[in-house]
Amino acid sequence: AYIGLWIFLLCLEFNFLVVKGIFMDKLASKKLCADEECLYAISLARAEDDYNAPDCRFINIKKGQLIYVYSKLVKERRAGEFWAGSVYGEQYEDQMGTVGYFPRSLVTEQHIYQEANKTLPTKVRHELVI
């Protein structure tokens, strides 16, 4: 029984050492969406330049790539203007469905599906690294 308890405590300590939370600053406090859940596309945009994601909140985009836009962050002081979207097109099938942020300045809206007239608070997610 003593050995079992020792192994349990060792595993518990190991888990605390391996898993740690990483706090990431919010990009904005509010976002604009077409619906309460930000599930429906607002527009379709075309990337004017390549963009390499700096962390897991963002998506990589290539010049010429089409992107569905689902939300637009409300710009705050000294912050960049970011939109959230997902790449579109059969040649990017492995990336489709992954939603992430990208700079608004790198895209041109090609088609507006609906107005982003719902202002919603953004949420902070804590990412875990194992």
The first five atom37 places (N, CA, C, CB, O) and aatype in JSON, in Angstrom:
{
  "aatype": [0, 18, 9, 7, 10, 17, 9, 13, 10, 10, 4, 10, 6, 13, 2, 13, 10, 19, 19, 11, 7, 9, 13, 12, 3, 11, 10, 0, 15, 11, 11, 10, 4, 0, 3, 6, 6, 4, 10, 18, 0, 9, 15, 10, 0, 1, 0, 6, 3, 3, 18, 2, 0, 14, 3, 4, 1, 13, 9, 2, 9, 11, 11, 7, 5, 10, 9, 18, 19, 18, 15, 11, 10, 19, 11, 6, 1, 1, 0, 7, 6, 13, 17, 0, 7, 15, 19, 18, 7, 6, 5, 18, 6, 3, 5, 12, 7, 16, 19, 7, 18, 13, 14, 1, 15, 10, 19, 16, 6, 5, 8, 9, 18, 5, 6, 0, 2, 11, 16, 10, 14, 16, 11, 19, 1, 8, 6, 10, 19, 9],
  "atom_mask": [
    [1, 1, 1, 1, 1],
    [1, 1, 1, 1, 1],
    [1, 1, 1, 1, 1],
    [1, 1, 1, 0, 1],
    [1, 1, 1, 1, 1],
    [1, 1, 1, 1, 1],
    [1, 1, 1, 1, 1],
    [1, 1, 1, 1, 1],
    [1, 1, 1, 1, 1],
    [1, 1, 1, 1, 1],
    [1, 1, 1, 1, 1],
    [1, 1, 1, 1, 1],
    [1, 1, 1, 1, 1],
    [1, 1, 1, 1, 1],
    [1, 1, 1, 1, 1],
    [1, 1, 1, 1, 1],
    [1, 1, 1, 1, 1],
    [1, 1, 1, 1, 1],
    [1, 1, 1, 1, 1],
    [1, 1, 1, 1, 1],
    [1, 1, 1, 0, 1],
    [1, 1, 1, 1, 1],
    [1, 1, 1, 1, 1],
    [1, 1, 1, 1, 1],
    [1, 1, 1, 1, 1],
    [1, 1, 1, 1, 1],
    [1, 1, 1, 1, 1],
    [1, 1, 1, 1, 1],
    [1, 1, 1, 1, 1],
    [1, 1, 1, 1, 1],
    [1, 1, 1, 1, 1],
    [1, 1, 1, 1, 1],
    [1, 1, 1, 1, 1],
    [1, 1, 1, 1, 1],
    [1, 1, 1, 1, 1],
    [1, 1, 1, 1, 1],
    [1, 1, 1, 1, 1],
    [1, 1, 1, 1, 1],
    [1, 1, 1, 1, 1],
    [1, 1, 1, 1, 1],
    [1, 1, 1, 1, 1],
    [1, 1, 1, 1, 1],
    [1, 1, 1, 1, 1],
    [1, 1, 1, 1, 1],
    [1, 1, 1, 1, 1],
    [1, 1, 1, 1, 1],
    [1, 1, 1, 1, 1],
    [1, 1, 1, 1, 1],
    [1, 1, 1, 1, 1],
    [1, 1, 1, 1, 1],
    [1, 1, 1, 1, 1],
    [1, 1, 1, 1, 1],
    [1, 1, 1, 1, 1],
    [1, 1, 1, 1, 1],
    [1, 1, 1, 1, 1],
    [1, 1, 1, 1, 1],
    [1, 1, 1, 1, 1],
    [1, 1, 1, 1, 1],
    [1, 1, 1, 1, 1],
    [1, 1, 1, 1, 1],
    [1, 1, 1, 1, 1],
    [1, 1, 1, 1, 1],
    [1, 1, 1, 1, 1],
    [1, 1, 1, 0, 1],
    [1, 1, 1, 1, 1],
    [1, 1, 1, 1, 1],
    [1, 1, 1, 1, 1],
    [1, 1, 1, 1, 1],
    [1, 1, 1, 1, 1],
    [1, 1, 1, 1, 1],
    [1, 1, 1, 1, 1],
    [1, 1, 1, 1, 1],
    [1, 1, 1, 1, 1],
    [1, 1, 1, 1, 1],
    [1, 1, 1, 1, 1],
    [1, 1, 1, 1, 1],
    [1, 1, 1, 1, 1],
    [1, 1, 1, 1, 1],
    [1, 1, 1, 1, 1],
    [1, 1, 1, 0, 1],
    [1, 1, 1, 1, 1],
    [1, 1, 1, 1, 1],
    [1, 1, 1, 1, 1],
    [1, 1, 1, 1, 1],
    [1, 1, 1, 0, 1],
    [1, 1, 1, 1, 1],
    [1, 1, 1, 1, 1],
    [1, 1, 1, 1, 1],
    [1, 1, 1, 0, 1],
    [1, 1, 1, 1, 1],
    [1, 1, 1, 1, 1],
    [1, 1, 1, 1, 1],
    [1, 1, 1, 1, 1],
    [1, 1, 1, 1, 1],
    [1, 1, 1, 1, 1],
    [1, 1, 1, 1, 1],
    [1, 1, 1, 0, 1],
    [1, 1, 1, 1, 1],
    [1, 1, 1, 1, 1],
    [1, 1, 1, 0, 1],
    [1, 1, 1, 1, 1],
    [1, 1, 1, 1, 1],
    [1, 1, 1, 1, 1],
    [1, 1, 1, 1, 1],
    [1, 1, 1, 1, 1],
    [1, 1, 1, 1, 1],
    [1, 1, 1, 1, 1],
    [1, 1, 1, 1, 1],
    [1, 1, 1, 1, 1],
    [1, 1, 1, 1, 1],
    [1, 1, 1, 1, 1],
    [1, 1, 1, 1, 1],
    [1, 1, 1, 1, 1],
    [1, 1, 1, 1, 1],
    [1, 1, 1, 1, 1],
    [1, 1, 1, 1, 1],
    [1, 1, 1, 1, 1],
    [1, 1, 1, 1, 1],
    [1, 1, 1, 1, 1],
    [1, 1, 1, 1, 1],
    [1, 1, 1, 1, 1],
    [1, 1, 1, 1, 1],
    [1, 1, 1, 1, 1],
    [1, 1, 1, 1, 1],
    [1, 1, 1, 1, 1],
    [1, 1, 1, 1, 1],
    [1, 1, 1, 1, 1],
    [1, 1, 1, 1, 1],
    [1, 1, 1, 1, 1],
    [1, 1, 1, 1, 1]
  ],
  "atom_positions": [
    [[0.83, -1.19, 0.0], [0.0, 0.0, 0.0], [0.88, 1.26, 0.0], [-0.95, 0.0, 1.22], [0.56, 2.25, -0.65]],
    [[2.0, 1.2, 0.74], [2.9, 2.34, 0.81], [3.47, 2.66, -0.57], [4.03, 2.08, 1.8], [3.58, 3.83, -0.94]],
    [[3.85, 1.63, -1.32], [4.42, 1.84, -2.67], [3.37, 2.43, -3.61], [4.95, 0.51, -3.24], [3.69, 3.31, -4.41]],
    [[2.12, 1.96, -3.52], [1.04, 2.5, -4.35], [0.81, 3.97, -4.1], [0.0, 0.0, 0.0], [0.63, 4.75, -5.04]],
    [[0.8, 4.38, -2.81], [0.63, 5.78, -2.46], [1.81, 6.61, -2.97], [0.49, 5.94, -0.93], [1.61, 7.72, -3.47]],
    [[3.02, 6.09, -2.84], [4.2, 6.8, -3.31], [4.15, 7.02, -4.82], [5.47, 6.02, -2.93], [4.47, 8.1, -5.31]],
    [[3.73, 5.98, -5.58], [3.61, 6.1, -7.04], [2.54, 7.11, -7.41], [3.27, 4.72, -7.67], [2.72, 7.91, -8.32]],
    [[1.41, 7.08, -6.68], [0.34, 8.05, -6.93], [0.84, 9.48, -6.73], [-0.86, 7.78, -6.01], [0.59, 10.35, -7.58]],
    [[1.53, 9.74, -5.61], [2.05, 11.08, -5.33], [3.1, 11.5, -6.36], [2.65, 11.14, -3.92], [3.15, 12.67, -6.76]],
    [[3.9, 10.58, -6.77], [4.92, 10.87, -7.8], [4.25, 11.27, -9.11], [5.84, 9.66, -8.01], [4.66, 12.23, -9.76]],
    [[3.21, 10.53, -9.5], [2.48, 10.85, -10.74], [1.78, 12.2, -10.62], [1.44, 9.76, -11.07], [1.77, 12.97, -11.58]],
    [[1.2, 12.48, -9.47], [0.53, 13.75, -9.25], [1.51, 14.91, -9.37], [-0.15, 13.76, -7.87], [1.22, 15.91, -10.01]],
    [[2.68, 14.77, -8.75], [3.71, 15.81, -8.84], [4.19, 15.98, -10.28], [4.9, 15.47, -7.92], [4.41, 17.11, -10.73]],
    [[4.35, 14.88, -11.0], [4.79, 14.93, -12.39], [3.78, 15.7, -13.24], [4.98, 13.51, -12.95], [4.17, 16.5, -14.1]],
    [[2.49, 15.46, -13.01], [1.46, 16.18, -13.77], [1.52, 17.68, -13.51], [0.07, 15.65, -13.42], [1.35, 18.46, -14.44]],
    [[1.76, 18.09, -12.29], [1.86, 19.51, -11.99], [3.07, 20.14, -12.66], [1.92, 19.74, -10.49], [3.02, 21.31, -13.05]],
    [[4.14, 19.39, -12.81], [5.33, 19.93, -13.45], [5.19, 20.01, -14.96], [6.53, 19.08, -13.09], [5.72, 20.92, -15.58]],
    [[4.48, 19.06, -15.56], [4.38, 18.98, -17.01], [3.33, 19.93, -17.57], [4.07, 17.57, -17.43], [3.56, 20.55, -18.61]],
    [[2.18, 20.07, -16.91], [1.08, 20.89, -17.42], [1.14, 22.25, -16.75], [-0.31, 20.21, -17.16], [1.12, 22.36, -15.53]],
    [[1.22, 23.28, -17.57], [1.21, 24.63, -17.03], [0.33, 25.5, -17.9], [2.64, 25.21, -16.93], [0.29, 25.32, -19.12]],
    [[-0.35, 26.44, -17.3], [-1.22, 27.34, -18.05], [-0.42, 28.47, -18.65], [0.0, 0.0, 0.0], [0.53, 28.97, -18.04]],
    [[-0.8, 28.88, -19.82], [-0.15, 30.01, -20.48], [-1.22, 31.07, -20.69], [0.52, 29.6, -21.84], [-2.22, 30.82, -21.37]],
    [[-1.04, 32.23, -20.12], [-2.0, 33.3, -20.27], [-1.65, 34.13, -21.49], [-2.05, 34.19, -19.01], [-0.5, 34.54, -21.68]],
    [[-2.64, 34.36, -22.32], [-2.45, 35.19, -23.51], [-3.34, 36.41, -23.39], [-2.77, 34.39, -24.83], [-4.52, 36.3, -23.04]],
    [[-2.79, 37.58, -23.66], [-3.55, 38.82, -23.58], [-4.72, 38.8, -24.56], [-2.66, 40.02, -23.85], [-4.63, 38.24, -25.65]],
    [[-5.81, 39.44, -24.15], [-6.95, 39.61, -25.03], [-6.59, 40.59, -26.14], [-8.2, 40.11, -24.23], [-5.87, 41.56, -25.92]],
    [[-7.07, 40.32, -27.32], [-6.84, 41.23, -28.44], [-7.83, 42.38, -28.42], [-6.94, 40.47, -29.78], [-7.54, 43.47, -28.9]],
    [[-9.03, 42.14, -27.85], [-10.08, 43.15, -27.76], [-11.11, 42.68, -26.73], [-10.76, 43.41, -29.15], [-11.16, 41.5, -26.4]],
    [[-11.92, 43.61, -26.24], [-12.96, 43.28, -25.27], [-14.28, 42.95, -25.94], [-13.15, 44.42, -24.3], [-15.13, 42.28, -25.36]],
    [[-14.46, 43.43, -27.18], [-15.73, 43.22, -27.88], [-15.47, 42.79, -29.32], [-16.59, 44.5, -27.85], [-14.42, 43.06, -29.89]],
    [[-16.48, 42.12, -29.88], [-16.41, 41.71, -31.29], [-17.77, 41.91, -31.93], [-15.96, 40.24, -31.42], [-18.8, 41.93, -31.25]],
    [[-17.75, 42.06, -33.25], [-18.97, 42.19, -34.02], [-19.23, 40.89, -34.77], [-18.89, 43.39, -35.0], [-18.33, 40.34, -35.41]],
    [[-20.45, 40.39, -34.68], [-20.84, 39.15, -35.35], [-22.21, 39.34, -36.0], [-20.87, 37.96, -34.34], [-22.89, 40.33, -35.77]],
    [[-22.58, 38.37, -36.83], [-23.9, 38.4, -37.47], [-24.95, 37.71, -36.61], [-23.83, 37.74, -38.85], [-26.15, 37.94, -36.8]],
    [[-24.51, 36.86, -35.66], [-25.44, 36.13, -34.79], [-24.82, 36.03, -33.4], [-25.76, 34.71, -35.37], [-23.65, 36.36, -33.21]],
    [[-25.59, 35.58, -32.43], [-25.16, 35.52, -31.03], [-23.98, 34.57, -30.79], [-26.31, 35.1, -30.17], [-23.25, 34.75, -29.82]],
    [[-23.79, 33.57, -31.63], [-22.73, 32.59, -31.45], [-21.56, 32.79, -32.42], [-23.29, 31.2, -31.62], [-20.57, 32.05, -32.34]],
    [[-21.64, 33.76, -33.31], [-20.63, 34.02, -34.34], [-20.41, 32.78, -35.23], [-19.29, 34.45, -33.68], [-19.29, 32.48, -35.63]],
    [[-21.5, 32.08, -35.52], [-21.41, 30.86, -36.33], [-21.57, 31.11, -37.82], [-22.46, 29.89, -35.89], [-21.08, 30.33, -38.64]],
    [[-22.24, 32.19, -38.19], [-22.53, 32.45, -39.6], [-21.54, 33.45, -40.19], [-23.95, 32.95, -39.76], [-21.2, 34.45, -39.57]],
    [[-21.1, 33.16, -41.4], [-20.12, 34.01, -42.07], [-20.71, 35.39, -42.34], [-19.65, 33.37, -43.38], [-21.85, 35.54, -42.78]],
    [[-19.89, 36.39, -42.06], [-20.25, 37.78, -42.34], [-19.91, 38.1, -43.78], [-19.52, 38.75, -41.38], [-20.68, 38.73, -44.5]],
    [[-18.71, 37.65, -44.19], [-18.24, 37.99, -45.52], [-17.21, 36.99, -46.0], [-17.66, 39.4, -45.54], [-16.77, 36.1, -45.27]],
    [[-16.83, 37.15, -47.26], [-15.75, 36.38, -47.86], [-14.67, 37.41, -48.24], [-16.24, 35.53, -49.12], [-14.96, 38.39, -48.92]],
    [[-13.45, 37.16, -47.8], [-12.35, 38.1, -48.05], [-11.22, 37.39, -48.78], [-11.83, 38.71, -46.72], [-11.08, 36.17, -48.71]],
    [[-10.41, 38.18, -49.5], [-9.24, 37.65, -50.2], [-7.98, 38.24, -49.57], [-9.3, 37.99, -51.73], [-7.89, 39.44, -49.34]],
    [[-7.02, 37.36, -49.29], [-5.74, 37.79, -48.7], [-4.92, 38.54, -49.74], [-4.95, 36.59, -48.15], [-4.72, 38.05, -50.85]],
    [[-4.43, 39.71, -49.37], [-3.6, 40.53, -50.26], [-2.11, 40.25, -50.05], [-3.89, 42.01, -50.02], [-1.28, 40.71, -50.84]],
    [[-1.78, 39.5, -49.0], [-0.4, 39.19, -48.69], [-0.35, 37.94, -47.81], [0.3, 40.38, -48.0], [-1.38, 37.53, -47.26]],
    [[0.82, 37.34, -47.68], [1.0, 36.19, -46.79], [1.01, 36.67, -45.34], [2.32, 35.43, -47.12], [1.37, 37.81, -45.05]],
    [[0.61, 35.78, -44.43], [0.64, 36.08, -43.0], [0.99, 34.81, -42.25], [-0.72, 36.66, -42.51], [0.32, 33.78, -42.4]],
    [[2.04, 34.88, -41.43], [2.46, 33.75, -40.59], [1.96, 33.99, -39.17], [4.01, 33.57, -40.62], [2.32, 34.99, -38.54]],
    [[1.15, 33.08, -38.68], [0.53, 33.2, -37.36], [1.59, 33.24, -36.26], [-0.44, 32.03, -37.11], [2.47, 32.38, -36.23]],
    [[1.53, 34.24, -35.36], [2.5, 34.33, -34.27], [2.23, 33.36, -33.12], [2.52, 35.73, -33.74], [3.15, 33.02, -32.38]],
    [[0.97, 32.9, -32.97], [0.64, 31.92, -31.94], [-0.65, 31.19, -32.33], [0.49, 32.59, -30.55], [-1.19, 31.42, -33.41]],
    [[-1.13, 30.32, -31.45], [-2.23, 29.42, -31.78], [-3.58, 30.11, -31.94], [-2.35, 28.39, -30.72], [-4.53, 29.48, -32.4]],
    [[-3.69, 31.38, -31.58], [-4.96, 32.1, -31.76], [-5.16, 32.55, -33.2], [-5.0, 33.3, -30.84], [-6.28, 32.89, -33.58]],
    [[-4.11, 32.57, -33.99], [-4.13, 33.11, -35.34], [-4.08, 32.0, -36.38], [-2.97, 34.08, -35.53], [-3.75, 30.86, -36.06]],
    [[-4.41, 32.34, -37.63], [-4.28, 31.39, -38.73], [-3.25, 31.91, -39.73], [-5.65, 31.14, -39.43], [-3.07, 33.11, -39.9]],
    [[-2.59, 30.98, -40.39], [-1.7, 31.32, -41.49], [-2.55, 31.57, -42.72], [-0.64, 30.2, -41.76], [-3.5, 30.84, -42.98]],
    [[-2.2, 32.6, -43.47], [-2.89, 32.83, -44.73], [-1.86, 33.1, -45.82], [-3.9, 34.02, -44.61], [-0.77, 33.61, -45.57]],
    [[-2.24, 32.75, -47.03], [-1.39, 32.96, -48.2], [-2.06, 33.98, -49.12], [-1.14, 31.61, -48.96], [-3.28, 34.06, -49.21]],
    [[-1.24, 34.75, -49.79], [-1.74, 35.74, -50.74], [-2.67, 35.07, -51.74], [-0.57, 36.46, -51.47], [-2.34, 34.02, -52.3]],
    [[-3.83, 35.67, -51.96], [-4.81, 35.14, -52.9], [-5.82, 34.19, -52.28], [0.0, 0.0, 0.0], [-6.84, 33.89, -52.9]],
    [[-5.55, 33.72, -51.09], [-6.43, 32.77, -50.42], [-7.74, 33.45, -50.02], [-5.74, 32.17, -49.18], [-7.76, 34.61, -49.62]],
    [[-8.84, 32.69, -50.13], [-10.15, 33.19, -49.7], [-10.39, 32.77, -48.26], [-11.28, 32.66, -50.62], [-10.02, 31.67, -47.84]],
    [[-11.02, 33.67, -47.49], [-11.25, 33.45, -46.07], [-12.68, 33.83, -45.73], [-10.25, 34.27, -45.21], [-13.14, 34.92, -46.07]],
    [[-13.4, 32.9, -45.06], [-14.7, 33.24, -44.5], [-14.46, 34.04, -43.23], [-15.56, 31.95, -44.21], [-13.67, 33.63, -42.37]],
    [[-15.13, 35.18, -43.09], [-15.0, 36.04, -41.91], [-16.22, 35.81, -41.02], [-14.86, 37.55, -42.31], [-17.35, 35.95, -41.47]],
    [[-15.97, 35.44, -39.74], [-17.05, 35.16, -38.8], [-17.24, 36.23, -37.74], [-16.79, 33.86, -38.12], [-18.35, 36.42, -37.24]],
    [[-16.17, 36.94, -37.41], [-16.3, 38.04, -36.45], [-15.21, 39.07, -36.72], [-16.2, 37.51, -34.99], [-14.18, 38.79, -37.33]],
    [[-15.49, 40.28, -36.24], [-14.56, 41.39, -36.39], [-14.35, 41.99, -35.0], [-15.08, 42.46, -37.41], [-15.29, 42.48, -34.39]],
    [[-13.1, 41.95, -34.51], [-12.82, 42.52, -33.2], [-12.96, 44.03, -33.26], [-11.42, 42.12, -32.72], [-12.56, 44.67, -34.24]],
    [[-13.53, 44.6, -32.19], [-13.67, 46.05, -32.1], [-12.32, 46.59, -31.65], [-14.82, 46.48, -31.1], [-11.82, 46.26, -30.58]],
    [[-11.73, 47.42, -32.5], [-10.37, 47.94, -32.25], [-10.32, 48.77, -30.98], [-9.9, 48.79, -33.44], [-11.19, 49.6, -30.71]],
    [[-9.26, 48.52, -30.19], [-9.03, 49.27, -28.96], [-7.73, 50.04, -29.08], [-9.0, 48.33, -27.73], [-6.96, 49.84, -30.02]],
    [[-7.5, 50.93, -28.14], [-6.29, 51.77, -28.16], [-5.04, 50.95, -28.37], [-6.17, 52.55, -26.86], [-4.86, 49.9, -27.75]],
    [[-4.18, 51.41, -29.23], [-2.85, 50.84, -29.49], [-2.88, 49.35, -29.87], [-1.98, 51.02, -28.28], [-1.87, 48.66, -29.76]],
    [[-4.01, 48.87, -30.3], [-4.11, 47.47, -30.72], [-4.37, 47.43, -32.21], [-5.23, 46.71, -29.93], [-4.96, 48.35, -32.77]],
    [[-3.93, 46.35, -32.83], [-4.22, 46.18, -34.24], [-5.68, 45.8, -34.44], [0.0, 0.0, 0.0], [-6.37, 45.45, -33.48]],
    [[-6.13, 45.85, -35.66], [-7.51, 45.46, -35.97], [-7.48, 44.04, -36.53], [-8.18, 46.45, -36.98], [-6.86, 43.79, -37.56]],
    [[-8.15, 43.12, -35.85], [-8.15, 41.72, -36.24], [-9.55, 41.22, -36.51], [-7.5, 40.87, -35.16], [-10.52, 41.64, -35.89]],
    [[-9.63, 40.31, -37.46], [-10.87, 39.6, -37.76], [-10.62, 38.13, -37.49], [-11.33, 39.84, -39.24], [-9.48, 37.67, -37.47]],
    [[-11.71, 37.37, -37.29], [-11.6, 35.92, -37.11], [-12.25, 35.25, -38.31], [-12.28, 35.46, -35.77], [-13.33, 35.63, -38.74]],
    [[-11.57, 34.24, -38.84], [-12.1, 33.56, -40.0], [-11.47, 32.21, -40.23], [0.0, 0.0, 0.0], [-10.64, 31.74, -39.45]],
    [[-11.88, 31.6, -41.33], [-11.41, 30.28, -41.72], [-11.13, 30.29, -43.21], [-12.44, 29.18, -41.35], [-11.88, 30.88, -43.99]],
    [[-10.04, 29.64, -43.61], [-9.68, 29.61, -45.03], [-10.71, 28.82, -45.82], [-8.28, 29.0, -45.22], [-11.41, 27.96, -45.27]],
    [[-10.81, 29.11, -47.1], [-11.8, 28.5, -47.97], [-11.11, 27.99, -49.22], [-12.92, 29.51, -48.34], [-10.19, 28.63, -49.73]],
    [[-11.55, 26.86, -49.72], [-11.07, 26.36, -51.0], [-10.53, 24.94, -50.91], [0.0, 0.0, 0.0], [-9.93, 24.56, -49.91]],
    [[-10.76, 24.16, -51.97], [-10.36, 22.76, -51.97], [-8.85, 22.57, -51.81], [-10.82, 22.1, -53.26], [-8.42, 21.6, -51.2]],
    [[-8.04, 23.48, -52.35], [-6.59, 23.32, -52.24], [-6.11, 23.52, -50.81], [-5.88, 24.28, -53.16], [-4.98, 23.18, -50.49]],
    [[-6.97, 24.09, -49.93], [-6.62, 24.31, -48.53], [-7.45, 23.41, -47.62], [-6.82, 25.79, -48.15], [-7.7, 23.76, -46.47]],
    [[-7.88, 22.28, -48.13], [-8.79, 21.39, -47.42], [-8.29, 21.01, -46.03], [-9.04, 20.15, -48.22], [-9.09, 20.87, -45.1]],
    [[-6.97, 20.83, -45.86], [-6.42, 20.45, -44.56], [-6.54, 21.58, -43.54], [-4.96, 20.06, -44.72], [-6.46, 21.31, -42.34]],
    [[-6.74, 22.81, -43.97], [-6.86, 23.95, -43.06], [-8.31, 24.4, -42.87], [-6.03, 25.09, -43.57], [-8.6, 25.16, -41.94]],
    [[-9.21, 23.95, -43.74], [-10.59, 24.41, -43.67], [-11.21, 24.02, -42.34], [-11.42, 23.83, -44.84], [-10.97, 22.93, -41.83]],
    [[-12.01, 24.91, -41.78], [-12.66, 24.66, -40.51], [-11.89, 25.17, -39.32], [0.0, 0.0, 0.0], [-12.45, 25.28, -38.23]],
    [[-10.62, 25.49, -39.49], [-9.82, 26.05, -38.4], [-10.06, 27.56, -38.38], [-8.29, 25.71, -38.56], [-9.7, 28.26, -39.33]],
    [[-10.65, 28.04, -37.32], [-10.94, 29.46, -37.19], [-9.86, 30.12, -36.35], [-12.35, 29.69, -36.57], [-9.49, 29.63, -35.29]],
    [[-9.37, 31.25, -36.84], [-8.35, 31.99, -36.11], [-8.33, 33.44, -36.55], [0.0, 0.0, 0.0], [-9.0, 33.82, -37.51]],
    [[-7.57, 34.23, -35.84], [-7.47, 35.66, -36.14], [-6.43, 35.95, -37.21], [-7.13, 36.44, -34.88], [-5.5, 35.17, -37.42]],
    [[-6.62, 37.06, -37.88], [-5.67, 37.57, -38.87], [-5.85, 39.08, -38.94], [-5.88, 36.9, -40.28], [-6.93, 39.58, -38.62]],
    [[-4.82, 39.83, -39.35], [-4.94, 41.28, -39.44], [-5.92, 41.7, -40.54], [-3.57, 41.91, -39.7], [-5.86, 41.2, -41.66]],
    [[-6.8, 42.6, -40.21], [-7.79, 43.11, -41.16], [-7.09, 43.8, -42.34], [-8.77, 44.09, -40.45], [-7.6, 43.78, -43.47]],
    [[-5.95, 44.38, -42.08], [-5.23, 45.14, -43.11], [-4.71, 44.25, -44.25], [-4.07, 45.89, -42.48], [-4.36, 44.77, -45.31]],
    [[-4.67, 42.94, -44.06], [-4.13, 42.04, -45.08], [-5.18, 41.47, -46.02], [-3.41, 40.92, -44.43], [-4.85, 40.71, -46.93]],
    [[-6.45, 41.83, -45.81], [-7.51, 41.26, -46.66], [-8.4, 42.34, -47.25], [-8.36, 40.28, -45.85], [-8.5, 43.45, -46.73]],
    [[-9.05, 41.98, -48.35], [-10.07, 42.82, -48.97], [-11.36, 42.01, -49.03], [-9.63, 43.3, -50.4], [-11.37, 40.89, -49.53]],
    [[-12.44, 42.59, -48.51], [-13.72, 41.88, -48.57], [-14.18, 41.79, -50.02], [-14.79, 42.6, -47.7], [-14.22, 42.78, -50.74]],
    [[-14.53, 40.58, -50.43], [-15.0, 40.33, -51.78], [-16.52, 40.29, -51.86], [-14.43, 39.02, -52.29], [-17.12, 40.75, -52.83]],
    [[-17.14, 39.75, -50.82], [-18.59, 39.62, -50.8], [-19.09, 39.69, -49.35], [-19.04, 38.28, -51.47], [-18.59, 38.98, -48.49]],
    [[-20.07, 40.55, -49.09], [-20.66, 40.65, -47.76], [-21.95, 39.86, -47.75], [-20.91, 42.15, -47.36], [-22.86, 40.13, -48.53]],
    [[-22.03, 38.87, -46.86], [-23.22, 38.02, -46.76], [-24.3, 38.65, -45.89], [-22.84, 36.65, -46.21], [-25.48, 38.61, -46.22]],
    [[-23.87, 39.24, -44.77], [-24.81, 39.86, -43.83], [-24.06, 40.86, -42.96], [-25.52, 38.79, -42.97], [-22.84, 40.8, -42.84]],
    [[-24.81, 41.76, -42.36], [-24.21, 42.79, -41.51], [-23.78, 42.2, -40.17], [-25.19, 43.94, -41.29], [-24.47, 41.38, -39.58]],
    [[-22.63, 42.64, -39.71], [-22.14, 42.26, -38.38], [-22.68, 43.29, -37.4], [-20.56, 42.18, -38.33], [-21.98, 44.24, -37.04]],
    [[-23.93, 43.12, -36.96], [-24.58, 44.13, -36.14], [-24.79, 43.69, -34.69], [-25.89, 44.49, -36.75], [-25.47, 44.39, -33.94]],
    [[-24.23, 42.56, -34.29], [-24.32, 42.1, -32.9], [-22.97, 42.35, -32.23], [-24.71, 40.57, -32.83], [-21.95, 41.82, -32.66]],
    [[-22.97, 43.18, -31.18], [-21.75, 43.44, -30.42], [-21.74, 42.51, -29.22], [-21.67, 44.94, -29.97], [-22.65, 42.52, -28.4]],
    [[-20.7, 41.7, -29.13], [-20.6, 40.68, -28.08], [-19.27, 40.81, -27.35], [-20.73, 39.26, -28.69], [-18.29, 41.28, -27.93]],
    [[-19.22, 40.4, -26.07], [-17.94, 40.41, -25.36], [-17.07, 39.25, -25.84], [-18.16, 40.32, -23.83], [-17.57, 38.19, -26.2]],
    [[-15.76, 39.47, -25.84], [-14.85, 38.38, -26.17], [-14.55, 37.61, -24.89], [-13.52, 38.91, -26.83], [-14.75, 38.12, -23.79]],
    [[-14.08, 36.39, -25.06], [-13.75, 35.55, -23.91], [-12.28, 35.22, -23.96], [-14.61, 34.25, -23.89], [-11.68, 35.16, -25.03]],
    [[-11.69, 35.01, -22.79], [-10.29, 34.61, -22.71], [-10.24, 33.11, -22.5], [-9.54, 35.37, -21.56], [-10.91, 32.57, -21.62]],
    [[-9.45, 32.45, -23.31], [-9.2, 31.01, -23.13], [-7.79, 30.84, -22.63], [-9.43, 30.2, -24.47], [-6.88, 31.51, -23.1]],
    [[-7.61, 29.96, -21.7], [-6.27, 29.63, -21.22], [-5.84, 28.37, -21.95], [-6.24, 29.44, -19.66], [-6.51, 27.34, -21.88]],
    [[-4.74, 28.46, -22.64], [-4.21, 27.31, -23.38], [-3.31, 26.49, -22.47], [-3.44, 27.78, -24.64], [-2.6, 27.04, -21.64]],
    [[-3.34, 25.19, -22.63], [-2.49, 24.32, -21.85], [-1.44, 23.7, -22.74], [-3.3, 23.25, -21.15], [-1.72, 23.29, -23.86]],
    [[-0.23, 23.63, -22.22], [0.87, 22.99, -22.94], [1.23, 21.74, -22.16], [2.1, 23.96, -23.11], [1.5, 21.8, -20.96]],
    [[1.25, 20.63, -22.85], [1.58, 19.36, -22.19], [2.92, 18.87, -22.68], [0.49, 18.29, -22.44], [3.39, 17.82, -22.25]]
  ]
}
